[in-house]
Amino acid sequence: MTLILGMPKMFRMNDSQIIDLLGGTSAVSKLFEPEIAPASVSDWRKKGIPNARRQTLKLLRPDIFGALTAPQSTQSQEAA
């Protein structure tokens, strides 16, 4: 299972938890209809979400993946 890297440990989620946040196996499968069957999404829970599919999910559901992204530290730049 893949962990979202760069996040505080308490906020890291594995791929199964991400699929749950996206609405579950059937809901994720419907995002990829007709190419991806629910059985394939179920396998992602154990083997991990393939990178290409993860990128598609990020584009389709930025609301979910935006919430999983660790806040970037901002550094103010001094005027020269």
Contacts in CASP RR format, 6 or more apart in sequence:
PFRMAT RR
TARGET T0000
AUTHOR 0000-0000-0000
METHOD contacts of the structure
MODEL  1
MTLILGMPKMFRMNDSQIIDLLGGTSAVSKLFEPEIAPASVSDWRKKGIP
NARRQTLKLLRPDIFGALTAPQSTQSQEAA
1 14 0 8 1.000
1 15 0 8 1.000
1 16 0 8 1.000
1 45 0 8 1.000
1 46 0 8 1.000
1 48 0 8 1.000
2 14 0 8 1.000
2 15 0 8 1.000
2 48 0 8 1.000
2 49 0 8 1.000
3 12 0 8 1.000
3 13 0 8 1.000
3 14 0 8 1.000
4 11 0 8 1.000
4 12 0 8 1.000
4 13 0 8 1.000
4 18 0 8 1.000
4 68 0 8 1.000
4 69 0 8 1.000
4 70 0 8 1.000
5 12 0 8 1.000
6 70 0 8 1.000
7 68 0 8 1.000
7 69 0 8 1.000
7 70 0 8 1.000
8 70 0 8 1.000
11 68 0 8 1.000
11 70 0 8 1.000
13 21 0 8 1.000
13 68 0 8 1.000
15 44 0 8 1.000
15 45 0 8 1.000
15 48 0 8 1.000
15 49 0 8 1.000
16 45 0 8 1.000
16 46 0 8 1.000
18 49 0 8 1.000
18 57 0 8 1.000
18 64 0 8 1.000
18 68 0 8 1.000
19 25 0 8 1.000
19 28 0 8 1.000
19 41 0 8 1.000
19 44 0 8 1.000
19 45 0 8 1.000
19 49 0 8 1.000
21 64 0 8 1.000
21 68 0 8 1.000
22 28 0 8 1.000
22 31 0 8 1.000
22 57 0 8 1.000
22 61 0 8 1.000
22 64 0 8 1.000
24 41 0 8 1.000
25 38 0 8 1.000
25 41 0 8 1.000
25 42 0 8 1.000
25 45 0 8 1.000
26 38 0 8 1.000
26 41 0 8 1.000
28 36 0 8 1.000
28 41 0 8 1.000
28 44 0 8 1.000
28 57 0 8 1.000
29 36 0 8 1.000
29 37 0 8 1.000
29 38 0 8 1.000
29 40 0 8 1.000
29 41 0 8 1.000
31 56 0 8 1.000
31 57 0 8 1.000
31 60 0 8 1.000
31 61 0 8 1.000
32 53 0 8 1.000
32 56 0 8 1.000
36 53 0 8 1.000
44 50 0 8 1.000
44 53 0 8 1.000
49 57 0 8 1.000
57 64 0 8 1.000
57 65 0 8 1.000
58 65 0 8 1.000
END
